[in-house]
Amino acid sequence: MTNVASNKSAIPSYTTLLWICCGVAFGGFLGSHMRLPVVPLYARSLGADTVLVGIINSAFLLMAALLSFPLGMMSDRLGRKRLACFGALILSATSFLLYFSRTPWQMVWIYLFFGIGLAAFGPTMMSLVADISPATHLGRSYGWYTTALYTSMSLGPALGGFVAEELGFLQVFIISGILIFITFWLILFYLPRARHILDTKAKKNEAAVAASLLHNRPLVGCWLVTLGGCFGLGMFITFFPLHAQNQGLNMAEIGLVFAVQGLSNALCRIPFGYLSDRVARRGSLVILGLLGFSAAMVGFAVSENVVHFILTATLFGISMGLAFTSVGALIAEVVDQESRGLAMGGYNTCIYFGMMLSSALMGSIIQRIGFENGFHLTAVINFLLVGFFYLFMKNFEPYKGETITQ
C-alpha cells in the first residue's frame, strides 16, 4: 500500500503538468520564433533575392503542412513525450545549423528540417495538453496553453531583432538553439511517459466522410478564409522584414512590430472567444475580423515609419484574433461531432499551405510589382474570399444541442 501511495504521489498534479506544458511551449516557440525576422535578412546578406527568401520560408511551411497529420498519428503510437523530444531536438539542431550556413540554399535544406521539427513538436504538445486535462478543465487548459504559445511567438521575434541589432545575426541562432535545447531537457526530465490509448471501436469510413465534407459549403467557406488569412500571415512573416528595412526600420524596430502584432493577437483571443459564444452568428465576427485584416494589409503597404507600422500591426493582430478565434469555433458548428477531427485537420492544412503559398509565390510577384502592391494584392485576395465566405454561410443554421469545443 505504501508503494502504491508513493507512486501516485510521484505523479505530478494536473496543475503542475499544465505549467510544465506551458513552459515547454514557451521555450520551444520562443527559440523558434527568434529566427523569423532574422532569417530573411540573413539570407539577403548571403546573396538571396526576394524569390529565394520566399523559397526558404516556404520550405518549413511545406514540411509542417505535409507532416503534421502523420506525426500526430505517430504520437498516438510512440507516445507524446518521445515525439515532443524528437521535435525539440530537431528544432534546436536547425538553429545551430543556421549558424554554420553560408549559402541561401543551405538555409533551404535546414528549413526543411525545421518544418519536420515543428510538425513533431507543435501538434504533439497540443495533444499532450488534452491528455493531462480532466474533461471539465479542457477550456481553461487550452486558454493557458495558447496564452503561453502566442506570448512566446510574440516575444521571440522581438528578442531576435534586439539580439541581431546588438550582437549580429549568427548570435541569434546560437541563443535560439540553446533555448530550445533547454526545452528538450525540460520535456525529458519533467513530463511523464504516457501513451494515448487508441480507440479501436468501429468508425465511419474516413474517405467517405472526407468526401462529404467537400460538399459542406459552410465548412469550405471556413477553410477558404483560413487559407486566405494565412496567405496574408505568410506575406507578413516573410516579406514584412524586407519591406520595413527598405522603409528605414532597423532590426530592433522590425522585431518590435512583430511583438506588437503577436501580443495584440494573443491578448484579445480569450475575450473574443467569450464574445463569439454570445453573438447569434459567429460568421459575422469572422467577416468583421477579415475586413480589418484586409485593411491592415493596405496599412502595411502605405506605412512609412515605425509608428505607422506599429499601429498597423496592432490592427493586424486584433483582426486575426477576432477572425480566427471565431473560425475555430465555427468549424465545430458546421460539422457533426464525428467529423470534427477531419474538419480540424483540413483547417490546419489550410493554415500551413496558406503561409507556404504566400512565401513561395509572392517573392517573384513582388519582384515585378513591388512590396507595396504585393500587400495591396494580398488585401484584395482576402476581400474576395470574405465574399465567398458570406455566400457559403448564407442561410446556415448551426447544429443544435451540441457542445462547442473551443
Buried (B, 14 or more C-beta within 10 A) or exposed (E): EEEEEEEEEEEBEEEEBBBBBBBBBBBBBBBBBBBBBBBBBBBBEBEBBBBBBBBBBBBBBBBBBBBBBEBBEBBBEBBBBBBBBBBBBBBBBBBBBBBEBEEBBBBBBBBBBBBBBBBBBBBBBBBBBBBBBEEEBBEEBBBBBBBBBBBBBBBBBBBBBBBBBEEEBBBBBBBBBBBBBBBBEBBBEBBBEBBBEEEEEEEEEEEEBBEBBEEBBBBBBBBBBBBBBBBBBBBBBBBBBBBBBEBEBBBBBBBBBBBBBBBBBBBBBBEBBEBBEEEEBBBBBBBBBBBBBBBBBBBBBEBEEBEBBBBBBBBBBBBBBBBBBBBBBBBBBBBEEEBBEBBBBBBBBBBBBBBBBBBBBBBEBBBEEBBBEBBBBBBEBBBEBBEBBBEBBEEBEBEEEEEBEB
